[in-house]
Amino acid sequence: MPNESDKPGDEHDKGTEKMTDSSEQSLSKRVRRGTPSPHRGNAPQSSPPRFVSAEELMETAKGVTNMALAHEIVLNTDFQLKPSEPAEGSLEKRVKEIMHKAFWDVLEAQLSENPPSYNHAIKLLAEIKETLLSFLLPGHGRLRAQIEEVLDLPLIRQQAENGALDIDKVVMFVIGMMGSLCAPSRDEEIGKLREIRDLVPLLKAIFPVMDQMKLDMANFAVSSLRPQLLQQSVEYERKKFQEFVEKQPNALDFTEKWLQESAKSVSREGQTGGAVSSLTPLAVHNHAYLRLLKWNHASDPFPETLLMDQLRFQEMQQDLEQLVLMASVLLIVYNTTGEAISGLPGLMSRLKRIIAVLLADMHTPSFSADEAFATIGERMCVELTGSLSEHGFSPFSINRWSILKGQISAVILPDNVICKLIDSRIKTYLLTFLESNHRSAPNLPGGLAPVHKELEEIATKFSRLVNFNKLVYSPFYQKVLQEIVQQGESSDTQA
C-alpha cells in the first residue's frame, strides 16, 4: 500500500488551497514591489518612528495580503484562479512525476492480477466520490442520493472481495455524473473520456478533468462573491490600512507629497491659462490621479494609498503612451492625404492594426523608436498606395510620400506639436470623464475619433479605479486636501 504522498489524488484534494496560496503570493509580490524604499531621503517625518514587534509586523503583513486578494477580486473583473504547477525541470516536478508513475504502475499491476485486486482503484473511487459531492449545491438532493448509492464504498469493497465488482460500469457512472455537473466548456473533454476503453488510462484522464471542474467551481464562487465583496471591501480595506497607519506613523508621507505636488500643478496650470487659480479639494484630487498616468515609476515613490494599484496605473500609462502615438500617426496620415482616403472602408482598422503591432514592444529595452517609426512610415505608404489604386485615385508623388514619412518619424521627438496636442486632449477627456462620474459620456475632443474605443475602455477602467480608491481612503485624504487648499488661499491672500 503506497504512502499518502504516493496518491495522485492528494494533489487534487489540495488544489484549491494551492491556487489560493499562489494567488495571494502573486498579489503579495505585487504589493512588495510597489512598497516604498525604507530610505526615505528628504521625505518629511511627521513623528519619530516607533519599534514594533515581529508579531505585529507578521499580523500586518497577513492583513495586507488578504486585503490585496480581496482588492484584486473586486477591481479585476477578469480575475480567475489558475492551477499551480511545479516549474518545468524542477526537482519538485520530477519527484511528482516519479511518484505518480509508480502509483499508476502499481494500479495497473493490481488490475492485471487474476483475480484483479481493486485496493488502489477503490481509493481512487473514494477520492472521486468526495470530489463529485463537493460539486453539489444544496438543491442537488437527487444527484447526491445517486452518488451515494452507486459509489457506496463498503458495498464496492464487498463486491470486489466476492469477484462481483463491475468497475467499468462504476467508472462510466462517474463520467456521466461529471457530464451533468461540469460547465458547458468541459463537454468536449467529457466526450473524450467516453472514448477511452482501457481502465487505467481512463482513470488517469479523469483526474485532470476534475481538476478543471474544481477550478470552474472556484471561479464561479469568486464571480458570485464579487458583488457582496464590493459592498464590504471599502470598509475592510480602510480598516486594514488604518491598522497599518497606526503601526507606521509616517505611512502617509508620499501620499501627502503627491497631493501637495498636484496642488502646485493645478495652480501653475491656472496661472498659465490666464485664469485665477481656484483650488478645491476635488480639483486637486482629480488632477492628482491624472499625474499618476505620467509617473516616473523608476525613481518617484508611489503614494502609499495606491500601492496595490501601482501596476494597474503603470499599465494604463503605457497603454495611453501607445494610444497617443497611434492617434498622432493617424491624424498625420489623414491630414496629409486628405479626402482621397476619407471614409474608405476598412482602411482605418488596417492602419491601426499595423501601428499596434509595430508599437507592441515599445516599453521593452530592445525597442528602437527610430526603426519602428521608419517602418510605420513605410507601411502607411504601402497601405495608402494600395487603397488609392483600389478606389481609382491618382497615386501621390514621391515628394508627398517623403513628407508623410518625415512627419511620422518626427512623432517621437519630445517637442512634437501633434503629440503634445493629442496628449493634452486625452488628458482633458480623462479629466472630464472622471468629473462626470459616468452620469454622461463626455464629448470626444477632435483628433481622437480613430482611437475612441480604446480611449473609452481605458477611461472606464481609470474612473472605476479612482472612484473605488476615493471611497476607501477618503478619510485619509480629506484632512490633507483641506490643509492644502487653506495654504493655497493664504498664499493668494498674501500675494
KAVENLIN-V198090 format. One record per residue. N is the residue number from 1. SS is DSSP state (H for helix, E for strand, - for the rest). Layout:
BEGIN
n=N ss=SS
n=N ss=SS
END
This chain:
BEGIN
n=1 ss=-
n=2 ss=-
n=3 ss=-
n=4 ss=H
n=5 ss=H
n=6 ss=H
n=7 ss=-
n=8 ss=H
n=9 ss=H
n=10 ss=H
n=11 ss=H
n=12 ss=H
n=13 ss=H
n=14 ss=-
n=15 ss=H
n=16 ss=H
n=17 ss=H
n=18 ss=H
n=19 ss=H
n=20 ss=H
n=21 ss=H
n=22 ss=H
n=23 ss=H
n=24 ss=H
n=25 ss=H
n=26 ss=H
n=27 ss=H
n=28 ss=H
n=29 ss=H
n=30 ss=H
n=31 ss=H
n=32 ss=H
n=33 ss=H
n=34 ss=H
n=35 ss=-
n=36 ss=-
n=37 ss=-
n=38 ss=-
n=39 ss=-
n=40 ss=-
n=41 ss=-
n=42 ss=-
n=43 ss=-
n=44 ss=-
n=45 ss=-
n=46 ss=-
n=47 ss=-
n=48 ss=-
n=49 ss=-
n=50 ss=-
n=51 ss=-
n=52 ss=-
n=53 ss=-
n=54 ss=H
n=55 ss=H
n=56 ss=H
n=57 ss=H
n=58 ss=H
n=59 ss=H
n=60 ss=H
n=61 ss=H
n=62 ss=H
n=63 ss=H
n=64 ss=H
n=65 ss=H
n=66 ss=H
n=67 ss=H
n=68 ss=H
n=69 ss=H
n=70 ss=H
n=71 ss=H
n=72 ss=H
n=73 ss=H
n=74 ss=H
n=75 ss=H
n=76 ss=-
n=77 ss=-
n=78 ss=-
n=79 ss=-
n=80 ss=-
n=81 ss=-
n=82 ss=-
n=83 ss=-
n=84 ss=-
n=85 ss=-
n=86 ss=-
n=87 ss=-
n=88 ss=-
n=89 ss=-
n=90 ss=-
n=91 ss=H
n=92 ss=H
n=93 ss=H
n=94 ss=H
n=95 ss=H
n=96 ss=H
n=97 ss=H
n=98 ss=H
n=99 ss=H
n=100 ss=H
n=101 ss=H
n=102 ss=H
n=103 ss=H
n=104 ss=H
n=105 ss=H
n=106 ss=H
n=107 ss=H
n=108 ss=H
n=109 ss=H
n=110 ss=H
n=111 ss=H
n=112 ss=H
n=113 ss=-
n=114 ss=-
n=115 ss=-
n=116 ss=-
n=117 ss=-
n=118 ss=-
n=119 ss=H
n=120 ss=H
n=121 ss=H
n=122 ss=H
n=123 ss=H
n=124 ss=H
n=125 ss=H
n=126 ss=H
n=127 ss=H
n=128 ss=H
n=129 ss=H
n=130 ss=H
n=131 ss=H
n=132 ss=H
n=133 ss=H
n=134 ss=H
n=135 ss=H
n=136 ss=-
n=137 ss=-
n=138 ss=-
n=139 ss=-
n=140 ss=-
n=141 ss=H
n=142 ss=H
n=143 ss=H
n=144 ss=H
n=145 ss=H
n=146 ss=H
n=147 ss=H
n=148 ss=H
n=149 ss=H
n=150 ss=H
n=151 ss=-
n=152 ss=-
n=153 ss=H
n=154 ss=H
n=155 ss=H
n=156 ss=H
n=157 ss=H
n=158 ss=H
n=159 ss=H
n=160 ss=H
n=161 ss=H
n=162 ss=-
n=163 ss=-
n=164 ss=-
n=165 ss=-
n=166 ss=-
n=167 ss=H
n=168 ss=H
n=169 ss=H
n=170 ss=H
n=171 ss=H
n=172 ss=H
n=173 ss=H
n=174 ss=H
n=175 ss=H
n=176 ss=H
n=177 ss=H
n=178 ss=H
n=179 ss=H
n=180 ss=H
n=181 ss=H
n=182 ss=-
n=183 ss=-
n=184 ss=H
n=185 ss=H
n=186 ss=H
n=187 ss=H
n=188 ss=H
n=189 ss=H
n=190 ss=H
n=191 ss=H
n=192 ss=H
n=193 ss=H
n=194 ss=H
n=195 ss=H
n=196 ss=-
n=197 ss=-
n=198 ss=-
n=199 ss=H
n=200 ss=H
n=201 ss=H
n=202 ss=H
n=203 ss=H
n=204 ss=H
n=205 ss=H
n=206 ss=H
n=207 ss=H
n=208 ss=H
n=209 ss=H
n=210 ss=H
n=211 ss=H
n=212 ss=H
n=213 ss=H
n=214 ss=H
n=215 ss=H
n=216 ss=H
n=217 ss=H
n=218 ss=H
n=219 ss=H
n=220 ss=H
n=221 ss=H
n=222 ss=H
n=223 ss=H
n=224 ss=H
n=225 ss=H
n=226 ss=H
n=227 ss=H
n=228 ss=H
n=229 ss=H
n=230 ss=H
n=231 ss=H
n=232 ss=H
n=233 ss=H
n=234 ss=H
n=235 ss=H
n=236 ss=H
n=237 ss=H
n=238 ss=H
n=239 ss=H
n=240 ss=H
n=241 ss=H
n=242 ss=H
n=243 ss=H
n=244 ss=H
n=245 ss=H
n=246 ss=H
n=247 ss=H
n=248 ss=-
n=249 ss=-
n=250 ss=-
n=251 ss=-
n=252 ss=-
n=253 ss=H
n=254 ss=H
n=255 ss=H
n=256 ss=H
n=257 ss=H
n=258 ss=H
n=259 ss=H
n=260 ss=H
n=261 ss=H
n=262 ss=H
n=263 ss=H
n=264 ss=H
n=265 ss=H
n=266 ss=H
n=267 ss=H
n=268 ss=H
n=269 ss=H
n=270 ss=H
n=271 ss=H
n=272 ss=H
n=273 ss=-
n=274 ss=-
n=275 ss=-
n=276 ss=-
n=277 ss=-
n=278 ss=-
n=279 ss=-
n=280 ss=-
n=281 ss=H
n=282 ss=H
n=283 ss=H
n=284 ss=H
n=285 ss=H
n=286 ss=H
n=287 ss=H
n=288 ss=H
n=289 ss=H
n=290 ss=H
n=291 ss=H
n=292 ss=H
n=293 ss=H
n=294 ss=H
n=295 ss=-
n=296 ss=-
n=297 ss=-
n=298 ss=-
n=299 ss=-
n=300 ss=-
n=301 ss=-
n=302 ss=-
n=303 ss=-
n=304 ss=H
n=305 ss=H
n=306 ss=H
n=307 ss=H
n=308 ss=H
n=309 ss=H
n=310 ss=H
n=311 ss=H
n=312 ss=H
n=313 ss=H
n=314 ss=H
n=315 ss=H
n=316 ss=H
n=317 ss=H
n=318 ss=H
n=319 ss=H
n=320 ss=H
n=321 ss=H
n=322 ss=H
n=323 ss=H
n=324 ss=H
n=325 ss=H
n=326 ss=H
n=327 ss=H
n=328 ss=H
n=329 ss=H
n=330 ss=H
n=331 ss=H
n=332 ss=H
n=333 ss=H
n=334 ss=H
n=335 ss=H
n=336 ss=H
n=337 ss=H
n=338 ss=H
n=339 ss=H
n=340 ss=H
n=341 ss=-
n=342 ss=-
n=343 ss=-
n=344 ss=-
n=345 ss=-
n=346 ss=-
n=347 ss=H
n=348 ss=H
n=349 ss=H
n=350 ss=H
n=351 ss=H
n=352 ss=H
n=353 ss=H
n=354 ss=H
n=355 ss=H
n=356 ss=H
n=357 ss=H
n=358 ss=H
n=359 ss=-
n=360 ss=-
n=361 ss=-
n=362 ss=-
n=363 ss=-
n=364 ss=-
n=365 ss=-
n=366 ss=-
n=367 ss=-
n=368 ss=-
n=369 ss=H
n=370 ss=H
n=371 ss=H
n=372 ss=H
n=373 ss=H
n=374 ss=H
n=375 ss=H
n=376 ss=H
n=377 ss=H
n=378 ss=H
n=379 ss=H
n=380 ss=H
n=381 ss=H
n=382 ss=H
n=383 ss=H
n=384 ss=H
n=385 ss=H
n=386 ss=H
n=387 ss=H
n=388 ss=H
n=389 ss=H
n=390 ss=H
n=391 ss=-
n=392 ss=-
n=393 ss=-
n=394 ss=-
n=395 ss=-
n=396 ss=-
n=397 ss=-
n=398 ss=H
n=399 ss=H
n=400 ss=H
n=401 ss=H
n=402 ss=H
n=403 ss=H
n=404 ss=H
n=405 ss=H
n=406 ss=H
n=407 ss=H
n=408 ss=H
n=409 ss=H
n=410 ss=H
n=411 ss=H
n=412 ss=H
n=413 ss=-
n=414 ss=-
n=415 ss=-
n=416 ss=-
n=417 ss=H
n=418 ss=H
n=419 ss=H
n=420 ss=H
n=421 ss=H
n=422 ss=H
n=423 ss=H
n=424 ss=H
n=425 ss=H
n=426 ss=H
n=427 ss=H
n=428 ss=H
n=429 ss=H
n=430 ss=H
n=431 ss=H
n=432 ss=H
n=433 ss=H
n=434 ss=H
n=435 ss=H
n=436 ss=H
n=437 ss=-
n=438 ss=-
n=439 ss=-
n=440 ss=-
n=441 ss=-
n=442 ss=-
n=443 ss=-
n=444 ss=-
n=445 ss=-
n=446 ss=-
n=447 ss=-
n=448 ss=-
n=449 ss=H
n=450 ss=H
n=451 ss=H
n=452 ss=H
n=453 ss=H
n=454 ss=H
n=455 ss=H
n=456 ss=H
n=457 ss=H
n=458 ss=H
n=459 ss=H
n=460 ss=H
n=461 ss=H
n=462 ss=H
n=463 ss=H
n=464 ss=H
n=465 ss=H
n=466 ss=H
n=467 ss=H
n=468 ss=H
n=469 ss=H
n=470 ss=H
n=471 ss=H
n=472 ss=H
n=473 ss=H
n=474 ss=H
n=475 ss=H
n=476 ss=H
n=477 ss=H
n=478 ss=H
n=479 ss=H
n=480 ss=H
n=481 ss=H
n=482 ss=H
n=483 ss=H
n=484 ss=H
n=485 ss=H
n=486 ss=H
n=487 ss=H
n=488 ss=H
n=489 ss=H
n=490 ss=H
n=491 ss=H
n=492 ss=H
n=493 ss=H
n=494 ss=H
n=495 ss=-
END
